[in-house]
């Protein structure tokens, strides 16, 4: 049986990019530069790269992985992952949350009642990494 691989569009805001305003997307977004404003996506997955700085009024996405600095309200329908070395200053609302060691977190976490059908914590991190396709470590 052939495996079906779903391809999603990936948008990257580069390290030299500074964006100010409202940003909407549908598939995947990787921010490696500076962002100020509002991010909205019902179905999108967001990655904040290691050296990225995001100051948001609100951030509403399907899922978000944070390696850099985020200031503002974070809403993720499925999950939030705050990785080692990152800084988050703001409240988080999500169905699942993972906060690594060595994280500077100042805020409150509110768990959503509608948990996703997939148990994200049972998925091996290697599987998740393959699904993301783009990682902050690769982007300089």
N, C-alpha and C positions, 0 to 999 in steps of 0.2 A: 504494500500500500504506500503510495507516495505521500510524503509529508507536505502539507500546505503551509507555506511561510507567508505571513501577512507583511507586506511592505508598507511602511508609513513614511510620509514626508517628514524630513528633519530640517528645521530652520535653526540656524546658528547666528546669534548676535555676537560678532567678533569682539576680541579684547579691546580694540580701538573704538568700538561703537558706544555712543552715549545716546540713549533713547529716553524721551520725556513725553508721556502721554498715556493713552489707553491702547493696550495691545491685546488682540484676540487671535487665537490660533486653534487648529483642530487636531493635529497629530502630535508631533514632538517639537519642543523648543528647548534649545540650550543657550543660556545666557553666559557669556564669558566676559562681558564688558560692564558698563554701568547702566542701570535702569531706574527711572523714577516715574511713578504713576500707578496705573491699574492694569492688572493682567487677568484676562477672563478666558476660560475654556471649559466647556462641559465635558469634553471627551479627551482633552489633551494631557500629555505628560510633560512635565517641566523639569529641567535640570539647571541648577545654579552652580556654575563652575567654581573652582577653588579661589580664583582671584576676582570673581564677580562681586559687585556691590548693588543690591536692589533695595530701594526705598519705595515701598508700595503703600498706597491707600488701602488696597485689598488685593489679594492674590487668590483667585478661585479657579482650581484646576481639578482634573481627575486624580493625578498623583504628582508629588514633587520630591526630588532628591536634592538636598542642599549640601554643597561643599564649601560655599563662600559665605558672604554676609547678607542677611535679609533683615530689614526693619519694616514691620507692618503686620497686618492681619493676614493669616494664612488659612485658607479653606480648601481642603482636598477631599473629594468624595470618597476616594479609595484609600490613599495612604500618604503619610509624610515620613521621609527618612532624613534625619539630620546627622550628617557624617562628621567624623573626628576632625577637629581643627576649624569647624565652622562656627558662625556666630548668628544667633537668631534673637531679635528683640521684638516680641509681639506674640499675640495669642494665636493658638493653633486649634482648628476644628477639623477632625478627621475620623474615619472609622478605624484606622490602624496607625500607630506611630512607632517609630524606632529612633531612639536617640543614643548615639554612640558615646563612648568615653571621650574626654577632652573637648567638650562642646560648651560654648558660652551661650547659655539659654536663659532669657529673661522673659517670662510670659506664663500664660496659663494654657493647659491643654484640656479641650472639651471633646469627649468621644461621641461620635454620631451613632445613632441607634441602628441605622441601616448598614450592617457590615457587608462587605463584598462576598460573593459566592465562593471565591477562591481564598483558601487560607494562605495568605501571603507569607506568613512566618514558617510555613512548611516547605515553601519553595526554596531550593538551594540558591544561595547568592550567585553562584556561577550561572544558573539558569536566568536569573534576573539580569545579570550583566550582559548576557548574550542577547536578551530581548531589547535592551536599551540601545545597542549598537554603537552609541557614541558615549565616550566617558571623558570626564574632565582631565584625567591624567594624560590623555592623548592630545588634547587641545592645549596649546601653549599660549 
